[in-house]
């Protein structure tokens, strides 16, 4: 889904799931996902998200945020 866009931007190590490439992955249950954020409390995790993996590092597991910040800003060539 993102491979063509990454290739057009010259981001050769992005956009595909393959060994040796960087990847950001969100593992979720589409039947259970719901937004809990409100205007009064905008910093709420959505229900139904099991994991968020950033650059190959598990950053969110359930509601446990690990705060390792393995991501980086990407700039096209």
trRosetta pair geometry for C-beta under 8 A, 3 or more apart (Angstrom, degrees):
i j d omega theta_ij theta_ji phi_ij phi_ji
2 5 5.3 -60 -160 47 61 113
2 6 5.7 62 144 -25 85 106
2 14 7.3 -66 128 146 117 90
2 15 4.3 -136 114 -132 84 77
2 16 7.9 -148 78 -51 82 45
3 6 5.8 -59 -146 38 28 110
3 7 6.2 28 158 -19 65 108
3 15 4.0 131 -103 146 40 110
3 16 4.9 51 -99 -64 110 90
4 7 5.7 -55 -147 37 30 112
4 8 6.4 30 155 -20 64 105
4 15 7.4 -168 18 -176 29 141
5 8 5.9 -55 -148 35 30 110
5 9 6.5 17 156 -8 64 110
5 15 6.5 -177 64 -113 75 129
6 9 5.9 -66 -150 44 30 104
6 11 4.3 -86 -165 74 85 106
6 12 7.7 154 145 -77 102 15
6 14 4.2 -153 -140 95 138 93
6 15 2.9 -138 15 -37 143 134
6 16 7.6 -129 57 -15 147 75
7 10 7.7 43 -177 -71 31 23
7 11 7.5 -90 -64 55 23 66
7 12 7.4 60 -111 -100 62 55
7 15 6.6 -111 -27 70 73 163
9 76 3.9 -98 -167 -114 94 112
9 77 7.2 129 159 21 58 74
10 76 5.8 106 41 -166 100 76
10 77 3.5 -61 93 24 157 118
11 14 4.1 -17 138 36 118 121
11 15 6.6 118 94 -18 106 111
11 74 6.2 21 -108 -173 137 132
11 76 6.9 -78 -41 -109 96 67
11 77 7.9 -179 -56 -12 56 93
13 20 7.9 -100 -138 131 100 75
13 21 5.0 -179 -169 -141 69 76
13 22 5.2 63 136 13 106 95
14 21 7.0 169 -77 180 24 108
14 22 6.0 -26 -86 72 74 100
14 23 7.9 152 -133 -91 58 49
14 74 7.1 25 -52 -124 161 155
16 21 6.0 22 77 98 84 172
16 23 8.0 -82 93 -92 37 106
17 21 7.3 -166 -140 71 21 124
17 23 5.6 58 -108 -114 72 149
17 25 7.5 57 -98 -81 119 121
18 21 4.9 61 64 7 82 125
22 55 5.1 -27 -155 -130 102 74
22 56 6.7 -100 -137 -19 56 101
23 53 7.0 16 106 110 91 111
23 55 7.2 138 55 -115 38 23
23 56 6.2 84 47 -62 82 71
24 52 7.8 -4 -173 -178 84 82
24 53 6.7 175 -151 93 40 64
24 54 5.2 10 -118 -121 91 57
24 55 6.7 0 -73 -39 77 51
24 71 7.1 34 -90 -101 123 112
25 51 7.4 14 105 108 95 103
25 52 7.5 173 89 -155 53 41
25 53 4.3 6 53 53 95 109
26 49 6.5 -49 -172 -142 100 108
26 51 7.4 179 -151 94 39 59
26 52 5.3 -6 -108 -109 76 76
26 53 7.7 -157 -70 25 34 69
27 49 7.4 111 80 -166 54 62
27 50 4.6 -54 105 65 103 106
27 51 4.3 27 38 49 116 94
27 52 7.7 -146 23 -69 71 35
27 53 7.5 51 -14 -8 100 103
28 32 7.8 -147 175 67 81 90
28 33 5.4 37 169 -76 127 122
28 48 5.4 56 -168 133 96 88
28 49 4.7 -35 -100 -107 103 60
28 50 6.3 -177 -95 9 39 79
29 32 4.0 27 95 30 120 110
29 33 6.4 174 78 -40 61 79
29 48 4.7 -117 59 -161 87 90
29 50 7.0 84 -23 -32 89 104
30 33 6.0 -37 -133 7 32 116
30 48 7.6 106 -85 170 10 136
31 48 7.7 -171 75 -133 46 129
32 47 6.2 -101 151 133 89 95
32 48 3.6 168 103 -106 86 104
33 46 5.9 19 -162 153 84 123
33 47 6.6 165 -140 89 33 65
33 48 3.5 -132 -81 85 51 148
33 49 6.7 65 -114 -50 97 73
34 46 6.4 176 82 -166 37 84
34 47 4.7 3 51 51 89 109
34 48 6.3 109 8 -8 63 121
35 44 7.8 103 177 90 63 110
35 46 5.3 -42 -101 -111 51 98
36 44 4.1 -108 96 138 99 136
36 45 6.9 21 41 76 122 44
36 46 6.4 171 7 -113 84 38
36 47 6.2 92 -39 -23 112 91
37 41 6.8 -143 -147 104 54 68
37 42 5.0 38 -167 -149 112 46
37 43 7.2 101 -117 -3 103 10
37 44 4.4 -176 -80 45 61 101
37 46 7.7 -43 -14 -72 94 72
38 41 5.1 44 50 46 95 76
38 42 6.9 -110 72 -73 38 50
38 44 7.3 47 5 1 70 138
39 42 6.7 7 -137 -63 23 95
41 44 5.6 63 129 -43 101 111
45 49 6.7 -119 174 51 102 124
45 60 7.5 167 -126 -164 131 136
45 63 5.4 -174 39 -119 155 82
46 49 5.4 79 79 -13 96 118
49 52 6.7 11 167 -47 124 94
49 60 7.1 7 129 119 120 130
50 61 7.5 -10 160 -151 60 56
50 62 6.8 -13 -150 -72 46 56
51 58 6.0 -60 -157 -138 113 99
51 60 6.4 152 -157 88 40 71
51 61 5.6 1 -106 -106 81 62
52 58 7.7 113 77 -158 47 56
52 59 5.2 -53 97 67 95 98
52 60 3.9 35 33 40 105 111
53 56 6.6 6 167 -127 107 13
53 57 6.7 159 -161 72 70 30
53 58 5.5 -38 -102 -94 80 53
53 59 6.7 148 -121 9 24 84
54 57 5.8 -31 69 61 72 86
54 59 4.6 24 10 -22 111 138
54 70 5.0 150 102 65 100 98
54 71 4.7 -65 176 -55 127 97
55 70 4.4 -142 60 129 121 109
55 71 5.7 175 -18 -89 118 52
55 72 7.5 63 -70 4 148 85
56 70 7.4 -107 58 140 68 151
57 66 8.0 -126 149 82 102 142
57 68 5.8 -103 147 89 142 143
57 70 4.0 115 34 -13 140 161
58 61 5.7 30 165 -56 123 104
58 66 6.8 84 109 -3 75 148
59 65 7.0 -1 156 -152 74 67
59 66 5.6 -133 -152 44 41 103
59 67 8.0 111 -160 -39 84 18
59 68 6.2 -126 -112 42 80 97
59 69 7.8 90 -127 -68 122 26
59 70 6.7 -135 -73 22 111 102
60 63 7.9 -21 -168 -134 95 17
60 64 7.0 154 -155 80 51 53
60 65 5.4 -16 -103 -103 84 64
60 66 7.1 -142 -73 4 36 85
61 64 5.0 -15 65 61 84 106
61 66 7.4 52 5 -38 95 108
